[in-house]
Amino acid sequence: MLYFAYGSNMSSPRLRQRRITAKVIGVGRLDRYRLRFHKVSKDGSGKCDIEEEASPEAAVIGVVFEIASVDKQKLDKCEGLGFGYTEEEIDVRVKPFGLKRVFTYVATDTDRNLKPFDWYLGHVLYGAREHGFPPEYVACIEAAETLADANMDRRNREMSIYD
């Protein structure tokens, strides 16, 4: 199965932490969408989502992974499929393979006033840098406003995967 990750799951250490075995197929581009941090999360922060946009210049860059069906079930649970995200099939341009049909998760409950925790943005940035995203795209991610997580245990646990 081909999976398009555009948020924290772009980070290979994050996927390993979640016990998901994934093979990188390539960097993908989803045209006429924008990356947002407005998905309502159980922890009160914003998580990544993709949102359609009419502008032909709009695009979300992500990573296309190949995963096994057993890992798909684990990923569905981690992502809260049916409880905040729905699954959609989309067409993504993947270099050097061209257009590929993939699945991804799209938020069902959003709030434009939300901001991601700093550690969550750290996962997204790690994945973008790990997979060699264009500097201007990384800069847009870096520019997102974040919240400091008051739960230091959670923050330390989340960031410990990079030690």
N, C-alpha and C positions, 0 to 999 in steps of 0.2 A: 504494500500500500504506500502511496506517495502522500506525504504530509507537508503542508506549508506552514512553517513556524515563523511568526513575525514579532514575537514578544520574548518573554523570558526563556522559552524553550529553544531559542536559537543557540543558547549556551550549552555546549556539550557537557560540561560538568553538571549543569542543572538537570539535563536528561539522565545522566548517570546516577545522580542523587535520587531521582525518581524511579530508578531501575528500568529505564527504557533503553533498549538497544536500538540504535538508529544508524543507518549508513547515509552519509552526506551524498546527495546526488548533485547538488549545485546551488548557487545563489539564484533566487527567483525574483521576478518583478511582476507585481500585480498592478496593472494600469487602471487609472481612474478611481483610485482609492487613496485614503490618507490614514496614517497611523494616529490613533488617539489613545489617551490614557484615561478613558471615561467608563470603563466597565466596573460596575458596582461589585465590590469584593466583600467577603465576610469580615475581613479585618478593618473595613472602613476606608480603605484606600482605593485608588484607581488602578486598574490593570489594563493591559493592552487590548485594543480592539481595532478592527478595520472598518472604515466608513466610506461608502461610495461618494464620489465627488465628480461633478460634471466636467471639471477642467481636464483637458487632454494632457496637461503637464503633471497631474497628480499621479503618484505611484507609491506603493509600499514595497519595500525590499525585504526579503526574508530568505529563509533557508529551506530547501526542499530535501526532506529526509525520506528514505525508504524504511518502513517499519513492518514488523510481523504482526499478525492479527492478535496474538497474545499481548503484545506491547500496546496495540491500539486500545484494548480494553483497559489496560492500566492508565494510559494517557487520558482516556475518556473520564476515568474516575478523578485523576489529578486535576483536570480542567473543569470538572463539575458539569459535564455534559447533561443537559436537561435541567440544570440548576444555575443558570447564569450564562451558559454558552450553548449555542446550537451548532450542529455540524453542517457545513455547506461544501459542495463541490464547486470548484472554480478553475479557471484556466490561467496558468502562470507561465510567463516566459522564463525558461531556464537555459542559461548558457552552458554548453554549446548545443543543447538538444532541441531548442525551439519551444513551442507551446506544449505544456503538459497539463493534463487533468489531474487535480490533486484535491485532497480534502483539507479543510481548516476549520477553526472554531471562530464563531462570530457571537458577540455579546447580545444577550436578550434584555438586559437591564443596564441602562447607562445613566450617567449623571455628569454633565459637562463641568460641574464645579469640583469634581474629584481630582486629586493629584496622587501620583504614585509615591510609595515610600522610597527613600533614597536607595535602599538595598535592592528593591525591585528594579529600579532604573539601572542599577549596577549589573544585574543579570542581562538586561536587554543590551546594554553597551558592550558587555563582555562578548556576547554572541555576535554583535555587529562587527566588532574589531576582529574577533577570531576568524570570521569568514571573509574578511577583506572588503567590507562595504565601502562605497565611495565616501571620501572624507566629508563632503557636504551633507550626506545623509546622516552620518555619525554626528556631525555638528548639530543637526536638527534634533536628534534624540537627546544629545547633551543639554540642549536648551530647555528641555522640559522642566517645569517647576516641580519640585519634590517636597515631601514632608519628611521630617525626621521621625523615625519610629520610636515611640516612647518605650516600647517593649524591647529592651536591649538584648534579652535572651534570644528573641526571635531574630533580631537583626544579626547578632553574632552567629547564630545557627545558619542563617541563610548565606552569610558571607564566608563561612568556614570552608565551603567547598572549593574555594580558590586558594587555600593555604598550601 
